[in-house]
Amino acid sequence: DRISFGSSITLNYGDRKYPRNGSEDQFLSTISQSPLYGPVLPDGSGRYTSRAYPFQSPNKNPVAVAENAFTRLNNYFMQGNIFLNVKILDGLDWKTSGGLTYGFTK
């Protein structure tokens, strides 16, 4: 064969969901939470509690932070390569190639 060519392409997609403020937020919320009340209201509504007494300053509920405080990232990545090889004479080849890499996060 006097002429040969080829290509390759790689596509990648990532979906990452993680705590917005890292593990420090969860740890600090847990140790500063009052042990006098549970994580959800006792009325069965599923709403989260934020304080033990009406005039207590509110704190982050660690269960609410664990279930709702997330950041989501979608990563997209593409890498493509092409090449062309031309055999001019025996022992003399001409080769050219190119590539493209592209990625972004949303």
Jmol script that loads the backbone (N, CA, C; Angstrom):
load data "model"
ATOM      1  N   ASP A   1       0.845  -1.188   0.000  1.00  0.00           N
ATOM      2  CA  ASP A   1       0.000   0.000   0.000  1.00  0.00           C
ATOM      3  C   ASP A   1       0.883   1.242   0.000  1.00  0.00           C
ATOM      4  N   ARG A   2       0.618   2.118  -0.941  1.00  0.00           N
ATOM      5  CA  ARG A   2       1.404   3.354  -1.029  1.00  0.00           C
ATOM      6  C   ARG A   2       0.861   4.431  -0.092  1.00  0.00           C
ATOM      7  N   ILE A   3      -0.428   4.420   0.158  1.00  0.00           N
ATOM      8  CA  ILE A   3      -1.038   5.447   1.018  1.00  0.00           C
ATOM      9  C   ILE A   3      -1.808   4.745   2.137  1.00  0.00           C
ATOM     10  N   SER A   4      -1.574   5.201   3.337  1.00  0.00           N
ATOM     11  CA  SER A   4      -2.353   4.698   4.473  1.00  0.00           C
ATOM     12  C   SER A   4      -2.759   5.881   5.349  1.00  0.00           C
ATOM     13  N   PHE A   5      -3.888   5.727   5.975  1.00  0.00           N
ATOM     14  CA  PHE A   5      -4.375   6.791   6.861  1.00  0.00           C
ATOM     15  C   PHE A   5      -5.191   6.150   7.974  1.00  0.00           C
ATOM     16  N   GLY A   6      -5.392   6.913   9.017  1.00  0.00           N
ATOM     17  CA  GLY A   6      -6.166   6.398  10.135  1.00  0.00           C
ATOM     18  C   GLY A   6      -6.589   7.512  11.070  1.00  0.00           C
ATOM     19  N   SER A   7      -7.434   7.151  11.963  1.00  0.00           N
ATOM     20  CA  SER A   7      -7.927   8.135  12.938  1.00  0.00           C
ATOM     21  C   SER A   7      -8.335   7.412  14.216  1.00  0.00           C
ATOM     22  N   SER A   8      -8.404   8.186  15.260  1.00  0.00           N
ATOM     23  CA  SER A   8      -8.930   7.668  16.520  1.00  0.00           C
ATOM     24  C   SER A   8      -9.629   8.812  17.238  1.00  0.00           C
ATOM     25  N   ILE A   9     -10.612   8.462  18.008  1.00  0.00           N
ATOM     26  CA  ILE A   9     -11.336   9.471  18.777  1.00  0.00           C
ATOM     27  C   ILE A   9     -11.684   8.881  20.142  1.00  0.00           C
ATOM     28  N   THR A  10     -11.553   9.705  21.146  1.00  0.00           N
ATOM     29  CA  THR A  10     -11.893   9.313  22.507  1.00  0.00           C
ATOM     30  C   THR A  10     -12.883  10.322  23.055  1.00  0.00           C
ATOM     31  N   LEU A  11     -13.990   9.845  23.556  1.00  0.00           N
ATOM     32  CA  LEU A  11     -14.997  10.699  24.176  1.00  0.00           C
ATOM     33  C   LEU A  11     -15.170  10.267  25.625  1.00  0.00           C
ATOM     34  N   ASN A  12     -15.313  11.238  26.501  1.00  0.00           N
ATOM     35  CA  ASN A  12     -15.475  10.927  27.915  1.00  0.00           C
ATOM     36  C   ASN A  12     -16.466  11.908  28.527  1.00  0.00           C
ATOM     37  N   TYR A  13     -17.320  11.392  29.386  1.00  0.00           N
ATOM     38  CA  TYR A  13     -18.292  12.217  30.096  1.00  0.00           C
ATOM     39  C   TYR A  13     -18.256  11.816  31.564  1.00  0.00           C
ATOM     40  N   GLY A  14     -18.223  12.805  32.438  1.00  0.00           N
ATOM     41  CA  GLY A  14     -18.235  12.533  33.872  1.00  0.00           C
ATOM     42  C   GLY A  14     -19.310  13.341  34.564  1.00  0.00           C
ATOM     43  N   ASP A  15     -19.994  12.722  35.480  1.00  0.00           N
ATOM     44  CA  ASP A  15     -21.042  13.381  36.265  1.00  0.00           C
ATOM     45  C   ASP A  15     -20.653  13.222  37.728  1.00  0.00           C
ATOM     46  N   ARG A  16     -20.292  14.332  38.367  1.00  0.00           N
ATOM     47  CA  ARG A  16     -19.793  14.275  39.742  1.00  0.00           C
ATOM     48  C   ARG A  16     -20.720  15.048  40.661  1.00  0.00           C
ATOM     49  N   LYS A  17     -21.096  14.431  41.750  1.00  0.00           N
ATOM     50  CA  LYS A  17     -21.936  15.059  42.761  1.00  0.00           C
ATOM     51  C   LYS A  17     -21.209  14.937  44.095  1.00  0.00           C
ATOM     52  N   TYR A  18     -20.975  16.067  44.760  1.00  0.00           N
ATOM     53  CA  TYR A  18     -20.210  16.035  46.003  1.00  0.00           C
ATOM     54  C   TYR A  18     -20.693  17.127  46.943  1.00  0.00           C
ATOM     55  N   PRO A  19     -20.393  17.023  48.232  1.00  0.00           N
ATOM     56  CA  PRO A  19     -20.828  18.043  49.193  1.00  0.00           C
ATOM     57  C   PRO A  19     -20.261  19.414  48.834  1.00  0.00           C
ATOM     58  N   ARG A  20     -21.111  20.403  48.890  1.00  0.00           N
ATOM     59  CA  ARG A  20     -20.749  21.753  48.462  1.00  0.00           C
ATOM     60  C   ARG A  20     -19.564  22.319  49.232  1.00  0.00           C
ATOM     61  N   ASN A  21     -19.546  22.163  50.547  1.00  0.00           N
ATOM     62  CA  ASN A  21     -18.495  22.757  51.362  1.00  0.00           C
ATOM     63  C   ASN A  21     -17.484  21.740  51.864  1.00  0.00           C
ATOM     64  N   GLY A  22     -17.475  20.568  51.321  1.00  0.00           N
ATOM     65  CA  GLY A  22     -16.528  19.552  51.752  1.00  0.00           C
ATOM     66  C   GLY A  22     -16.939  18.915  53.069  1.00  0.00           C
ATOM     67  N   SER A  23     -16.068  18.107  53.601  1.00  0.00           N
ATOM     68  CA  SER A  23     -16.392  17.371  54.820  1.00  0.00           C
ATOM     69  C   SER A  23     -16.336  18.246  56.069  1.00  0.00           C
ATOM     70  N   GLU A  24     -15.655  19.403  55.995  1.00  0.00           N
ATOM     71  CA  GLU A  24     -15.570  20.262  57.179  1.00  0.00           C
ATOM     72  C   GLU A  24     -16.954  20.740  57.612  1.00  0.00           C
ATOM     73  N   ASP A  25     -17.783  21.105  56.644  1.00  0.00           N
ATOM     74  CA  ASP A  25     -19.118  21.603  56.959  1.00  0.00           C
ATOM     75  C   ASP A  25     -19.942  20.538  57.678  1.00  0.00           C
ATOM     76  N   GLN A  26     -19.872  19.328  57.201  1.00  0.00           N
ATOM     77  CA  GLN A  26     -20.618  18.231  57.812  1.00  0.00           C
ATOM     78  C   GLN A  26     -20.092  17.945  59.215  1.00  0.00           C
ATOM     79  N   PHE A  27     -18.787  17.940  59.387  1.00  0.00           N
ATOM     80  CA  PHE A  27     -18.186  17.659  60.690  1.00  0.00           C
ATOM     81  C   PHE A  27     -18.556  18.741  61.703  1.00  0.00           C
ATOM     82  N   LEU A  28     -18.407  20.004  61.333  1.00  0.00           N
ATOM     83  CA  LEU A  28     -18.723  21.094  62.260  1.00  0.00           C
ATOM     84  C   LEU A  28     -20.208  21.125  62.610  1.00  0.00           C
ATOM     85  N   SER A  29     -21.068  20.842  61.643  1.00  0.00           N
ATOM     86  CA  SER A  29     -22.503  20.797  61.924  1.00  0.00           C
ATOM     87  C   SER A  29     -22.838  19.686  62.908  1.00  0.00           C
ATOM     88  N   THR A  30     -22.178  18.570  62.781  1.00  0.00           N
ATOM     89  CA  THR A  30     -22.450  17.433  63.662  1.00  0.00           C
ATOM     90  C   THR A  30     -22.032  17.720  65.099  1.00  0.00           C
ATOM     91  N   ILE A  31     -20.844  18.279  65.304  1.00  0.00           N
ATOM     92  CA  ILE A  31     -20.394  18.493  66.683  1.00  0.00           C
ATOM     93  C   ILE A  31     -21.056  19.702  67.343  1.00  0.00           C
ATOM     94  N   SER A  32     -21.618  20.619  66.563  1.00  0.00           N
ATOM     95  CA  SER A  32     -22.257  21.793  67.171  1.00  0.00           C
ATOM     96  C   SER A  32     -23.776  21.652  67.267  1.00  0.00           C
ATOM     97  N   GLN A  33     -24.328  20.556  66.791  1.00  0.00           N
ATOM     98  CA  GLN A  33     -25.774  20.342  66.817  1.00  0.00           C
ATOM     99  C   GLN A  33     -26.232  19.970  68.223  1.00  0.00           C
ATOM    100  N   SER A  34     -27.366  20.478  68.606  1.00  0.00           N
ATOM    101  CA  SER A  34     -27.921  20.162  69.921  1.00  0.00           C
ATOM    102  C   SER A  34     -28.420  18.717  69.958  1.00  0.00           C
ATOM    103  N   PRO A  35     -28.124  17.976  71.023  1.00  0.00           N
ATOM    104  CA  PRO A  35     -28.617  16.600  71.126  1.00  0.00           C
ATOM    105  C   PRO A  35     -30.067  16.526  71.598  1.00  0.00           C
ATOM    106  N   LEU A  36     -30.730  17.673  71.782  1.00  0.00           N
ATOM    107  CA  LEU A  36     -32.084  17.686  72.325  1.00  0.00           C
ATOM    108  C   LEU A  36     -33.182  17.490  71.283  1.00  0.00           C
ATOM    109  N   TYR A  37     -32.840  17.457  70.028  1.00  0.00           N
ATOM    110  CA  TYR A  37     -33.868  17.258  69.007  1.00  0.00           C
ATOM    111  C   TYR A  37     -33.334  16.394  67.871  1.00  0.00           C
ATOM    112  N   GLY A  38     -34.249  15.763  67.185  1.00  0.00           N
ATOM    113  CA  GLY A  38     -33.890  14.890  66.074  1.00  0.00           C
ATOM    114  C   GLY A  38     -33.678  15.679  64.791  1.00  0.00           C
ATOM    115  N   PRO A  39     -33.289  15.006  63.732  1.00  0.00           N
ATOM    116  CA  PRO A  39     -32.994  15.700  62.483  1.00  0.00           C
ATOM    117  C   PRO A  39     -34.223  16.197  61.723  1.00  0.00           C
ATOM    118  N   VAL A  40     -35.392  15.558  61.947  1.00  0.00           N
ATOM    119  CA  VAL A  40     -36.620  15.994  61.264  1.00  0.00           C
ATOM    120  C   VAL A  40     -37.691  16.324  62.291  1.00  0.00           C
ATOM    121  N   LEU A  41     -38.656  17.123  61.872  1.00  0.00           N
ATOM    122  CA  LEU A  41     -39.743  17.499  62.770  1.00  0.00           C
ATOM    123  C   LEU A  41     -40.587  16.279  63.129  1.00  0.00           C
ATOM    124  N   PRO A  42     -41.081  16.198  64.350  1.00  0.00           N
ATOM    125  CA  PRO A  42     -41.857  15.026  64.766  1.00  0.00           C
ATOM    126  C   PRO A  42     -43.267  14.981  64.173  1.00  0.00           C
ATOM    127  N   ASP A  43     -43.689  15.994  63.423  1.00  0.00           N
ATOM    128  CA  ASP A  43     -45.051  16.011  62.874  1.00  0.00           C
ATOM    129  C   ASP A  43     -45.217  15.134  61.635  1.00  0.00           C
ATOM    130  N   GLY A  44     -44.140  14.500  61.164  1.00  0.00           N
ATOM    131  CA  GLY A  44     -44.235  13.602  60.018  1.00  0.00           C
ATOM    132  C   GLY A  44     -44.170  14.301  58.672  1.00  0.00           C
ATOM    133  N   SER A  45     -43.926  15.597  58.648  1.00  0.00           N
ATOM    134  CA  SER A  45     -43.895  16.343  57.388  1.00  0.00           C
ATOM    135  C   SER A  45     -42.618  16.101  56.592  1.00  0.00           C
ATOM    136  N   GLY A  46     -41.580  15.590  57.243  1.00  0.00           N
ATOM    137  CA  GLY A  46     -40.308  15.373  56.565  1.00  0.00           C
ATOM    138  C   GLY A  46     -39.415  16.601  56.532  1.00  0.00           C
ATOM    139  N   ARG A  47     -39.893  17.715  57.098  1.00  0.00           N
ATOM    140  CA  ARG A  47     -39.084  18.934  57.144  1.00  0.00           C
ATOM    141  C   ARG A  47     -37.997  18.786  58.199  1.00  0.00           C
ATOM    142  N   TYR A  48     -36.889  19.462  57.973  1.00  0.00           N
ATOM    143  CA  TYR A  48     -35.744  19.374  58.881  1.00  0.00           C
ATOM    144  C   TYR A  48     -35.884  20.361  60.033  1.00  0.00           C
ATOM    145  N   THR A  49     -35.349  19.978  61.188  1.00  0.00           N
ATOM    146  CA  THR A  49     -35.316  20.886  62.334  1.00  0.00           C
ATOM    147  C   THR A  49     -34.055  21.733  62.261  1.00  0.00           C
ATOM    148  N   SER A  50     -34.128  22.922  62.874  1.00  0.00           N
ATOM    149  CA  SER A  50     -32.945  23.783  62.879  1.00  0.00           C
ATOM    150  C   SER A  50     -32.586  24.273  64.270  1.00  0.00           C
ATOM    151  N   ARG A  51     -33.447  24.019  65.254  1.00  0.00           N
ATOM    152  CA  ARG A  51     -33.162  24.467  66.626  1.00  0.00           C
ATOM    153  C   ARG A  51     -33.986  23.662  67.620  1.00  0.00           C
ATOM    154  N   ALA A  52     -33.524  23.640  68.845  1.00  0.00           N
ATOM    155  CA  ALA A  52     -34.218  22.901  69.900  1.00  0.00           C
ATOM    156  C   ALA A  52     -35.268  23.759  70.594  1.00  0.00           C
ATOM    157  N   TYR A  53     -35.016  25.044  70.710  1.00  0.00           N
ATOM    158  CA  TYR A  53     -35.921  25.966  71.407  1.00  0.00           C
ATOM    159  C   TYR A  53     -36.274  27.124  70.480  1.00  0.00           C
ATOM    160  N   PRO A  54     -37.414  27.778  70.689  1.00  0.00           N
ATOM    161  CA  PRO A  54     -37.835  28.858  69.797  1.00  0.00           C
ATOM    162  C   PRO A  54     -36.837  30.010  69.674  1.00  0.00           C
ATOM    163  N   PHE A  55     -36.106  30.343  70.733  1.00  0.00           N
ATOM    164  CA  PHE A  55     -35.213  31.500  70.675  1.00  0.00           C
ATOM    165  C   PHE A  55     -33.740  31.120  70.525  1.00  0.00           C
ATOM    166  N   GLN A  56     -33.479  29.867  70.253  1.00  0.00           N
ATOM    167  CA  GLN A  56     -32.105  29.418  70.036  1.00  0.00           C
ATOM    168  C   GLN A  56     -31.684  29.815  68.620  1.00  0.00           C
ATOM    169  N   SER A  57     -30.419  30.214  68.465  1.00  0.00           N
ATOM    170  CA  SER A  57     -29.983  30.567  67.114  1.00  0.00           C
ATOM    171  C   SER A  57     -29.864  29.287  66.283  1.00  0.00           C
ATOM    172  N   PRO A  58     -30.282  29.310  65.025  1.00  0.00           N
ATOM    173  CA  PRO A  58     -30.301  28.089  64.213  1.00  0.00           C
ATOM    174  C   PRO A  58     -28.896  27.624  63.838  1.00  0.00           C
ATOM    175  N   ASN A  59     -28.807  26.356  63.599  1.00  0.00           N
ATOM    176  CA  ASN A  59     -27.558  25.734  63.195  1.00  0.00           C
ATOM    177  C   ASN A  59     -27.843  24.878  61.967  1.00  0.00           C
ATOM    178  N   LYS A  60     -26.812  24.542  61.227  1.00  0.00           N
ATOM    179  CA  LYS A  60     -27.000  23.653  60.083  1.00  0.00           C
ATOM    180  C   LYS A  60     -27.302  22.252  60.592  1.00  0.00           C
ATOM    181  N   ASN A  61     -28.355  21.692  60.094  1.00  0.00           N
ATOM    182  CA  ASN A  61     -28.742  20.330  60.440  1.00  0.00           C
ATOM    183  C   ASN A  61     -27.855  19.378  59.628  1.00  0.00           C
ATOM    184  N   PRO A  62     -27.065  18.501  60.277  1.00  0.00           N
ATOM    185  CA  PRO A  62     -26.153  17.642  59.522  1.00  0.00           C
ATOM    186  C   PRO A  62     -26.859  16.686  58.568  1.00  0.00           C
ATOM    187  N   VAL A  63     -28.060  16.243  58.909  1.00  0.00           N
ATOM    188  CA  VAL A  63     -28.806  15.366  58.001  1.00  0.00           C
ATOM    189  C   VAL A  63     -29.250  16.153  56.771  1.00  0.00           C
ATOM    190  N   ALA A  64     -29.711  17.387  56.970  1.00  0.00           N
ATOM    191  CA  ALA A  64     -30.108  18.228  55.840  1.00  0.00           C
ATOM    192  C   ALA A  64     -28.913  18.541  54.945  1.00  0.00           C
ATOM    193  N   VAL A  65     -27.768  18.800  55.547  1.00  0.00           N
ATOM    194  CA  VAL A  65     -26.558  19.067  54.763  1.00  0.00           C
ATOM    195  C   VAL A  65     -26.180  17.830  53.950  1.00  0.00           C
ATOM    196  N   ALA A  66     -26.230  16.655  54.562  1.00  0.00           N
ATOM    197  CA  ALA A  66     -25.856  15.415  53.872  1.00  0.00           C
ATOM    198  C   ALA A  66     -26.805  15.086  52.730  1.00  0.00           C
ATOM    199  N   GLU A  67     -28.080  15.411  52.877  1.00  0.00           N
ATOM    200  CA  GLU A  67     -29.060  15.034  51.861  1.00  0.00           C
ATOM    201  C   GLU A  67     -29.274  16.087  50.781  1.00  0.00           C
ATOM    202  N   ASN A  68     -28.944  17.353  51.053  1.00  0.00           N
ATOM    203  CA  ASN A  68     -29.320  18.407  50.111  1.00  0.00           C
ATOM    204  C   ASN A  68     -28.208  19.332  49.649  1.00  0.00           C
ATOM    205  N   ALA A  69     -27.151  19.491  50.388  1.00  0.00           N
ATOM    206  CA  ALA A  69     -26.131  20.491  50.056  1.00  0.00           C
ATOM    207  C   ALA A  69     -25.074  19.895  49.136  1.00  0.00           C
ATOM    208  N   PHE A  70     -25.416  19.734  47.866  1.00  0.00           N
ATOM    209  CA  PHE A  70     -24.495  19.136  46.910  1.00  0.00           C
ATOM    210  C   PHE A  70     -24.214  20.075  45.752  1.00  0.00           C
ATOM    211  N   THR A  71     -23.045  19.914  45.194  1.00  0.00           N
ATOM    212  CA  THR A  71     -22.667  20.572  43.954  1.00  0.00           C
ATOM    213  C   THR A  71     -22.542  19.487  42.901  1.00  0.00           C
ATOM    214  N   ARG A  72     -22.964  19.806  41.697  1.00  0.00           N
ATOM    215  CA  ARG A  72     -22.901  18.830  40.619  1.00  0.00           C
ATOM    216  C   ARG A  72     -22.064  19.399  39.479  1.00  0.00           C
ATOM    217  N   LEU A  73     -21.129  18.612  38.984  1.00  0.00           N
ATOM    218  CA  LEU A  73     -20.298  18.998  37.851  1.00  0.00           C
ATOM    219  C   LEU A  73     -20.448  17.968  36.745  1.00  0.00           C
ATOM    220  N   ASN A  74     -20.597  18.450  35.525  1.00  0.00           N
ATOM    221  CA  ASN A  74     -20.604  17.585  34.354  1.00  0.00           C
ATOM    222  C   ASN A  74     -19.351  17.902  33.548  1.00  0.00           C
ATOM    223  N   ASN A  75     -18.492  16.918  33.361  1.00  0.00           N
ATOM    224  CA  ASN A  75     -17.248  17.085  32.613  1.00  0.00           C
ATOM    225  C   ASN A  75     -17.372  16.413  31.253  1.00  0.00           C
ATOM    226  N   TYR A  76     -16.942  17.126  30.219  1.00  0.00           N
ATOM    227  CA  TYR A  76     -16.957  16.610  28.855  1.00  0.00           C
ATOM    228  C   TYR A  76     -15.527  16.674  28.309  1.00  0.00           C
ATOM    229  N   PHE A  77     -15.098  15.629  27.617  1.00  0.00           N
ATOM    230  CA  PHE A  77     -13.739  15.572  27.103  1.00  0.00           C
ATOM    231  C   PHE A  77     -13.739  14.841  25.767  1.00  0.00           C
ATOM    232  N   MET A  78     -12.984  15.387  24.802  1.00  0.00           N
ATOM    233  CA  MET A  78     -12.835  14.744  23.500  1.00  0.00           C
ATOM    234  C   MET A  78     -11.378  14.850  23.066  1.00  0.00           C
ATOM    235  N   GLN A  79     -10.858  13.769  22.522  1.00  0.00           N
ATOM    236  CA  GLN A  79      -9.516  13.774  21.963  1.00  0.00           C
ATOM    237  C   GLN A  79      -9.567  13.023  20.649  1.00  0.00           C
ATOM    238  N   GLY A  80      -9.086  13.657  19.581  1.00  0.00           N
ATOM    239  CA  GLY A  80      -9.088  13.029  18.268  1.00  0.00           C
ATOM    240  C   GLY A  80      -7.727  13.141  17.603  1.00  0.00           C
ATOM    241  N   ASN A  81      -7.354  12.126  16.844  1.00  0.00           N
ATOM    242  CA  ASN A  81      -6.082  12.099  16.121  1.00  0.00           C
ATOM    243  C   ASN A  81      -6.313  11.540  14.726  1.00  0.00           C
ATOM    244  N   ILE A  82      -5.562  12.078  13.758  1.00  0.00           N
ATOM    245  CA  ILE A  82      -5.583  11.540  12.394  1.00  0.00           C
ATOM    246  C   ILE A  82      -4.140  11.465  11.893  1.00  0.00           C
ATOM    247  N   PHE A  83      -3.901  10.584  10.926  1.00  0.00           N
ATOM    248  CA  PHE A  83      -2.575  10.523  10.304  1.00  0.00           C
ATOM    249  C   PHE A  83      -2.722  10.117   8.843  1.00  0.00           C
ATOM    250  N   LEU A  84      -1.720  10.503   8.068  1.00  0.00           N
ATOM    251  CA  LEU A  84      -1.630  10.135   6.654  1.00  0.00           C
ATOM    252  C   LEU A  84      -0.187   9.742   6.393  1.00  0.00           C
ATOM    253  N   ASN A  85       0.017   8.590   5.790  1.00  0.00           N
ATOM    254  CA  ASN A  85       1.351   8.096   5.475  1.00  0.00           C
ATOM    255  C   ASN A  85       1.404   7.785   3.984  1.00  0.00           C
ATOM    256  N   VAL A  86       2.367   8.414   3.276  1.00  0.00           N
ATOM    257  CA  VAL A  86       2.532   8.194   1.834  1.00  0.00           C
ATOM    258  C   VAL A  86       3.927   7.609   1.606  1.00  0.00           C
ATOM    259  N   LYS A  87       3.953   6.453   0.929  1.00  0.00           N
ATOM    260  CA  LYS A  87       5.238   5.826   0.607  1.00  0.00           C
ATOM    261  C   LYS A  87       5.693   6.387  -0.736  1.00  0.00           C
ATOM    262  N   ILE A  88       6.723   7.229  -0.709  1.00  0.00           N
ATOM    263  CA  ILE A  88       7.208   7.883  -1.928  1.00  0.00           C
ATOM    264  C   ILE A  88       8.117   6.926  -2.704  1.00  0.00           C
ATOM    265  N   LEU A  89       9.120   6.389  -2.061  1.00  0.00           N
ATOM    266  CA  LEU A  89      10.045   5.406  -2.636  1.00  0.00           C
ATOM    267  C   LEU A  89      10.293   4.331  -1.588  1.00  0.00           C
ATOM    268  N   ASP A  90      10.929   3.260  -1.986  1.00  0.00           N
ATOM    269  CA  ASP A  90      11.308   2.252  -0.994  1.00  0.00           C
ATOM    270  C   ASP A  90      12.238   2.889   0.027  1.00  0.00           C
ATOM    271  N   GLY A  91      11.875   2.832   1.279  1.00  0.00           N
ATOM    272  CA  GLY A  91      12.675   3.409   2.349  1.00  0.00           C
ATOM    273  C   GLY A  91      12.434   4.892   2.572  1.00  0.00           C
ATOM    274  N   LEU A  92      11.539   5.514   1.788  1.00  0.00           N
ATOM    275  CA  LEU A  92      11.255   6.942   1.960  1.00  0.00           C
ATOM    276  C   LEU A  92       9.745   7.126   2.102  1.00  0.00           C
ATOM    277  N   ASP A  93       9.328   7.476   3.298  1.00  0.00           N
ATOM    278  CA  ASP A  93       7.905   7.706   3.586  1.00  0.00           C
ATOM    279  C   ASP A  93       7.701   9.151   4.018  1.00  0.00           C
ATOM    280  N   TRP A  94       6.561   9.649   3.697  1.00  0.00           N
ATOM    281  CA  TRP A  94       6.160  10.978   4.182  1.00  0.00           C
ATOM    282  C   TRP A  94       4.941  10.767   5.082  1.00  0.00           C
ATOM    283  N   LYS A  95       5.042  11.294   6.291  1.00  0.00           N
ATOM    284  CA  LYS A  95       3.957  11.091   7.248  1.00  0.00           C
ATOM    285  C   LYS A  95       3.569  12.432   7.855  1.00  0.00           C
ATOM    286  N   THR A  96       2.280  12.650   7.981  1.00  0.00           N
ATOM    287  CA  THR A  96       1.777  13.829   8.674  1.00  0.00           C
ATOM    288  C   THR A  96       0.668  13.378   9.622  1.00  0.00           C
ATOM    289  N   SER A  97       0.557  14.083  10.711  1.00  0.00           N
ATOM    290  CA  SER A  97      -0.473  13.721  11.689  1.00  0.00           C
ATOM    291  C   SER A  97      -0.926  14.973  12.418  1.00  0.00           C
ATOM    292  N   GLY A  98      -2.083  14.871  13.011  1.00  0.00           N
ATOM    293  CA  GLY A  98      -2.626  15.991  13.776  1.00  0.00           C
ATOM    294  C   GLY A  98      -3.567  15.482  14.850  1.00  0.00           C
ATOM    295  N   GLY A  99      -3.777  16.326  15.806  1.00  0.00           N
ATOM    296  CA  GLY A  99      -4.660  15.935  16.899  1.00  0.00           C
ATOM    297  C   GLY A  99      -5.348  17.130  17.513  1.00  0.00           C
ATOM    298  N   LEU A 100      -6.415  16.845  18.222  1.00  0.00           N
ATOM    299  CA  LEU A 100      -7.193  17.885  18.880  1.00  0.00           C
ATOM    300  C   LEU A 100      -7.654  17.349  20.228  1.00  0.00           C
ATOM    301  N   THR A 101      -7.511  18.173  21.231  1.00  0.00           N
ATOM    302  CA  THR A 101      -8.015  17.844  22.561  1.00  0.00           C
ATOM    303  C   THR A 101      -8.921  18.979  23.003  1.00  0.00           C
ATOM    304  N   TYR A 102     -10.111  18.628  23.480  1.00  0.00           N
ATOM    305  CA  TYR A 102     -11.068  19.644  23.906  1.00  0.00           C
ATOM    306  C   TYR A 102     -11.824  19.129  25.128  1.00  0.00           C
ATOM    307  N   GLY A 103     -11.972  19.981  26.100  1.00  0.00           N
ATOM    308  CA  GLY A 103     -12.727  19.600  27.287  1.00  0.00           C
ATOM    309  C   GLY A 103     -13.333  20.817  27.952  1.00  0.00           C
ATOM    310  N   PHE A 104     -14.451  20.615  28.608  1.00  0.00           N
ATOM    311  CA  PHE A 104     -15.066  21.697  29.370  1.00  0.00           C
ATOM    312  C   PHE A 104     -15.906  21.118  30.497  1.00  0.00           C
ATOM    313  N   THR A 105     -16.170  21.966  31.458  1.00  0.00           N
ATOM    314  CA  THR A 105     -16.958  21.585  32.624  1.00  0.00           C
ATOM    315  C   THR A 105     -18.174  22.479  32.706  1.00  0.00           C
ATOM    316  N   LYS A 106     -19.307  21.880  32.991  1.00  0.00           N
ATOM    317  CA  LYS A 106     -20.560  22.640  33.084  1.00  0.00           C
ATOM    318  C   LYS A 106     -21.192  22.409  34.429  1.00  0.00           C
TER     319      LYS A 106
END
end "model"
wireframe off; spacefill off
backbone 0.3
color backbone group
